[in-house]
């Protein structure tokens, strides 16, 4: 649920916060925490390789079970928790043998509910099954790209893919981006849509809240000098004089950057939608 602040100051005006009604846990499970070192967007030589990173509150990384490889054993949901390292919530589950793990929390998952993994599991909310055992038409998330590799696709808040067909040893899945892709039927996925759906509706209101998230300011390339950016310089205010690019010359507005001869291109039946200047190009 989104709470909108009263306009008591310039920083509160037009800002909101997610009050996270679904979150029940207060403190994370210590056995599943590891330190997370900050890089400030720099590589091992100190060069900035990822701009706009730096600062922010300290975080501990939560170890997430993306593989869901404990088959045939019930896991009871102990708590629904906030994870500062991802947009969706996570759930702490406790297996019958006493082992605890974090999983991505789908929308509607409740404390006390039991979830299962493996080919024999029922296609219910929170259960993890191979695509060959999931009924066609269901929404899924945490989808593997290769059998046994662990979930790689559809892991953000509100994310849900849809299984639309199966033929032979391949299943056809429509991803949230609109891409239609072939995936092996032995790849696992979890049933349901991921929670924290209103994540994108939060308005941060002021720059300081983004700094707390570890996001540094972004400067327009056209406002820079020519030595700093391909679109910089010029007499007076200029639009840039070329198609928008990054500081390294990579197209920034809808240009194709995927390698033409990439081996997995044959698995893509329909390309994802490209967003260009407020219009959807299918």
HUSULWO-V127589 format. One record per residue. N is the residue number from 0. RES is the residue in one letter. SS is DSSP state (hx for helix, st for strand, lp for the rest). OMEGA is omega in degrees with one decimal (NA if undefined). D_LAST is the distance of its C-alpha to the last C-alpha in Angstrom with 2 decimals. Layout:
N_RES_SS_OMEGA_D_LAST ; N_RES_SS_OMEGA_D_LAST
This chain:
0_X_lp_-179.5_32.12 ; 1_X_st_175.9_31.61 ; 2_X_st_179.9_34.84 ; 3_X_st_-179.8_34.86 ; 4_X_lp_169.7_37.78 ; 5_X_lp_-175.0_40.23 ; 6_X_lp_-178.4_40.34 ; 7_X_lp_178.5_43.53 ; 8_X_lp_179.7_42.58 ; 9_X_lp_179.7_40.00 ; 10_X_lp_178.8_38.53 ; 11_X_lp_-178.1_38.30 ; 12_X_lp_177.8_36.70 ; 13_X_lp_177.5_33.04 ; 14_X_lp_-178.9_33.14 ; 15_X_st_-178.9_32.79 ; 16_X_st_175.8_33.38 ; 17_X_st_-176.2_32.34 ; 18_X_lp_171.5_35.67 ; 19_X_lp_179.3_34.51 ; 20_X_lp_-175.8_36.32 ; 21_X_lp_-176.0_35.41 ; 22_X_lp_-179.8_37.10 ; 23_X_lp_-177.5_40.63 ; 24_X_lp_179.0_41.78 ; 25_X_lp_-179.0_43.62 ; 26_X_lp_-179.9_44.32 ; 27_X_lp_176.6_42.34 ; 28_X_lp_-173.2_43.96 ; 29_X_hx_-178.4_45.86 ; 30_X_hx_-178.4_45.86 ; 31_X_hx_178.8_42.04 ; 32_X_st_173.8_41.90 ; 33_X_st_179.3_41.89 ; 34_X_st_177.1_42.14 ; 35_X_lp_-177.6_39.07 ; 36_X_lp_178.3_39.91 ; 37_X_lp_-179.3_38.22 ; 38_X_lp_-175.5_37.25 ; 39_X_lp_-179.8_36.15 ; 40_X_lp_-176.9_33.28 ; 41_X_st_178.1_35.91 ; 42_X_lp_-174.2_36.52 ; 43_X_lp_177.5_39.97 ; 44_X_lp_-179.9_41.11 ; 45_X_lp_179.0_40.35 ; 46_X_lp_177.2_37.51 ; 47_X_st_178.9_34.55 ; 48_X_lp_177.5_31.53 ; 49_X_lp_-174.4_29.37 ; 50_X_lp_172.0_29.74 ; 51_X_lp_175.6_30.30 ; 52_X_st_174.8_32.04 ; 53_X_lp_179.5_35.64 ; 54_X_lp_178.7_38.05 ; 55_X_lp_178.8_37.27 ; 56_X_lp_176.7_39.26 ; 57_X_lp_-179.9_40.61 ; 58_X_lp_167.5_38.80 ; 59_X_st_-178.1_39.80 ; 60_X_st_175.6_37.25 ; 61_X_st_178.5_37.07 ; 62_X_lp_-176.1_37.04 ; 63_X_st_176.7_34.29 ; 64_X_lp_178.2_34.62 ; 65_X_lp_-176.1_31.18 ; 66_X_lp_-178.3_32.79 ; 67_X_lp_-171.9_34.55 ; 68_X_lp_172.6_37.02 ; 69_X_lp_-171.6_40.06 ; 70_X_lp_172.2_39.94 ; 71_X_lp_-178.6_42.01 ; 72_X_lp_-178.8_43.27 ; 73_X_lp_176.2_42.62 ; 74_X_st_-178.6_41.44 ; 75_X_st_179.4_42.26 ; 76_X_st_-179.2_40.14 ; 77_X_st_-179.3_42.59 ; 78_X_st_168.2_40.56 ; 79_X_st_-171.3_37.11 ; 80_X_st_173.3_36.93 ; 81_X_lp_177.5_35.04 ; 82_X_lp_-178.4_33.78 ; 83_X_lp_-175.8_33.59 ; 84_X_lp_-179.3_31.62 ; 85_X_lp_-175.4_28.46 ; 86_X_lp_-179.3_26.68 ; 87_X_lp_175.6_27.49 ; 88_X_lp_177.9_31.07 ; 89_X_st_-178.9_33.12 ; 90_X_st_174.7_35.79 ; 91_X_st_-179.6_39.15 ; 92_X_st_-180.0_40.18 ; 93_X_st_-178.6_43.65 ; 94_X_st_-177.2_44.29 ; 95_X_lp_178.3_47.47 ; 96_X_lp_177.3_48.96 ; 97_X_lp_-179.1_48.70 ; 98_X_lp_178.9_45.81 ; 99_X_st_177.7_43.40 ; 100_X_st_172.6_39.75 ; 101_X_st_172.5_36.77 ; 102_X_st_174.4_33.55 ; 103_X_st_-173.7_30.29 ; 104_X_lp_175.3_30.97 ; 105_X_st_-180.0_28.64 ; 106_X_lp_-179.9_28.59 ; 107_X_lp_178.4_31.79 ; 108_X_lp_-175.4_33.83 ; 109_X_lp_174.9_37.45 ; 110_X_lp_-177.3_40.52 ; 111_X_lp_178.4_42.77 ; 112_X_lp_179.0_40.06 ; 113_X_st_178.8_40.27 ; 114_X_st_-176.5_37.42 ; 115_X_lp_176.7_37.64 ; 116_X_st_175.0_36.08 ; 117_X_lp_-178.1_36.26 ; 118_X_lp_-177.5_35.72 ; 119_X_lp_-177.9_38.36 ; 120_X_lp_177.6_36.78 ; 121_X_lp_179.4_35.60 ; 122_X_lp_179.5_31.90 ; 123_X_lp_-177.6_32.57 ; 124_X_lp_176.6_31.24 ; 125_X_lp_179.1_31.86 ; 126_X_lp_-177.6_32.89 ; 127_X_st_-176.6_31.56 ; 128_X_st_168.7_31.25 ; 129_X_st_-179.2_29.93 ; 130_X_hx_179.1_26.76 ; 131_X_hx_-178.8_29.09 ; 132_X_hx_-178.1_31.00 ; 133_X_lp_178.0_28.26 ; 134_X_lp_179.6_27.64 ; 135_X_lp_178.2_24.23 ; 136_X_lp_-178.3_22.21 ; 137_X_lp_174.0_23.68 ; 138_X_st_-176.8_22.04 ; 139_X_st_174.3_22.97 ; 140_X_st_-179.4_23.11 ; 141_X_lp_-173.6_24.92 ; 142_X_st_177.0_23.57 ; 143_X_st_173.1_25.31 ; 144_X_lp_177.2_23.79 ; 145_X_lp_-177.6_27.15 ; 146_X_lp_176.6_30.01 ; 147_X_lp_-176.0_32.39 ; 148_X_lp_-173.7_30.50 ; 149_X_lp_-177.1_29.89 ; 150_X_st_180.0_26.75 ; 151_X_st_-174.4_24.18 ; 152_X_st_175.1_20.86 ; 153_X_lp_-178.9_20.21 ; 154_X_lp_-178.3_23.26 ; 155_X_lp_-177.5_22.42 ; 156_X_lp_179.1_23.60 ; 157_X_lp_-176.0_21.90 ; 158_X_lp_176.8_19.83 ; 159_X_lp_171.0_19.42 ; 160_X_st_-179.7_17.79 ; 161_X_st_175.7_18.31 ; 162_X_st_-172.6_20.19 ; 163_X_st_-177.4_19.00 ; 164_X_st_173.3_21.12 ; 165_X_st_177.2_23.94 ; 166_X_st_-177.8_25.28 ; 167_X_lp_179.9_28.17 ; 168_X_lp_179.9_28.09 ; 169_X_st_174.3_24.31 ; 170_X_st_179.4_22.31 ; 171_X_st_-176.6_18.59 ; 172_X_st_172.8_17.20 ; 173_X_st_-177.3_13.98 ; 174_X_lp_-179.2_14.12 ; 175_X_lp_179.1_13.66 ; 176_X_lp_-175.8_10.79 ; 177_X_lp_179.0_8.77 ; 178_X_lp_174.9_10.06 ; 179_X_st_-167.9_12.16 ; 180_X_st_173.5_15.39 ; 181_X_st_178.8_18.91 ; 182_X_st_179.7_21.82 ; 183_X_st_-175.5_25.53 ; 184_X_lp_176.9_27.18 ; 185_X_lp_175.7_29.89 ; 186_X_lp_-176.4_27.59 ; 187_X_st_174.7_28.43 ; 188_X_st_-179.4_26.47 ; 189_X_st_-176.5_27.81 ; 190_X_st_172.7_27.43 ; 191_X_lp_176.1_26.03 ; 192_X_lp_-179.5_23.83 ; 193_X_st_-175.4_25.09 ; 194_X_lp_-176.5_27.23 ; 195_X_lp_-173.3_27.55 ; 196_X_hx_-174.8_24.47 ; 197_X_hx_-177.4_25.50 ; 198_X_hx_-176.5_25.47 ; 199_X_hx_-178.8_22.75 ; 200_X_hx_-178.8_24.70 ; 201_X_lp_174.2_27.68 ; 202_X_lp_-171.2_28.53 ; 203_X_lp_170.0_30.71 ; 204_X_lp_-178.2_32.66 ; 205_X_lp_-174.8_34.38 ; 206_X_hx_-175.6_34.14 ; 207_X_hx_179.1_36.85 ; 208_X_hx_175.6_34.83 ; 209_X_hx_177.7_32.24 ; 210_X_hx_176.3_35.21 ; 211_X_hx_178.8_36.44 ; 212_X_lp_-179.5_33.16 ; 213_X_lp_-179.2_33.73 ; 214_X_st_179.9_31.21 ; 215_X_lp_-175.7_32.82 ; 216_X_lp_177.5_32.00 ; 217_X_lp_179.4_29.20 ; 218_X_lp_178.4_30.33 ; 219_X_lp_178.5_28.17 ; 220_X_hx_-178.3_28.36 ; 221_X_hx_177.8_29.30 ; 222_X_hx_-177.5_32.31 ; 223_X_lp_173.2_33.69 ; 224_X_lp_-179.1_36.03 ; 225_X_lp_-178.9_34.93 ; 226_X_lp_-174.3_36.59 ; 227_X_lp_-175.4_34.40 ; 228_X_lp_179.7_30.88 ; 229_X_lp_-178.0_29.26 ; 230_X_lp_-176.8_28.33 ; 231_X_lp_175.9_31.78 ; 232_X_lp_-179.3_34.76 ; 233_X_lp_178.3_35.28 ; 234_X_lp_-178.7_37.63 ; 235_X_lp_179.0_36.91 ; 236_X_lp_-179.0_33.51 ; 237_X_lp_178.8_30.78 ; 238_X_lp_179.4_26.99 ; 239_X_lp_176.4_27.15 ; 240_X_lp_178.3_27.03 ; 241_X_lp_176.9_24.15 ; 242_X_lp_-177.6_20.60 ; 243_X_lp_-179.0_20.80 ; 244_X_st_174.6_22.08 ; 245_X_lp_177.5_24.03 ; 246_X_lp_179.1_27.82 ; 247_X_lp_176.3_27.51 ; 248_X_lp_179.1_25.15 ; 249_X_lp_-178.9_21.90 ; 250_X_st_-173.4_18.79 ; 251_X_lp_-175.5_17.99 ; 252_X_lp_172.6_14.93 ; 253_X_lp_178.0_11.85 ; 254_X_lp_-178.3_14.08 ; 255_X_lp_179.9_13.98 ; 256_X_lp_-179.9_17.11 ; 257_X_lp_178.8_17.01 ; 258_X_lp_-176.1_19.79 ; 259_X_lp_-175.5_18.94 ; 260_X_lp_178.6_21.81 ; 261_X_lp_-171.1_21.44 ; 262_X_hx_-176.4_23.06 ; 263_X_hx_178.0_20.61 ; 264_X_hx_-178.4_17.69 ; 265_X_hx_178.3_18.96 ; 266_X_hx_-177.8_18.31 ; 267_X_st_179.5_14.51 ; 268_X_st_178.0_13.19 ; 269_X_st_-177.8_9.43 ; 270_X_lp_177.4_8.19 ; 271_X_lp_178.4_7.57 ; 272_X_lp_175.2_5.18 ; 273_X_st_179.3_6.84 ; 274_X_st_-178.5_8.95 ; 275_X_st_173.2_10.66 ; 276_X_lp_174.6_13.70 ; 277_X_lp_-179.2_12.90 ; 278_X_st_176.0_9.57 ; 279_X_st_176.6_6.20 ; 280_X_st_-175.4_3.81 ; 281_X_lp_NA_0.00
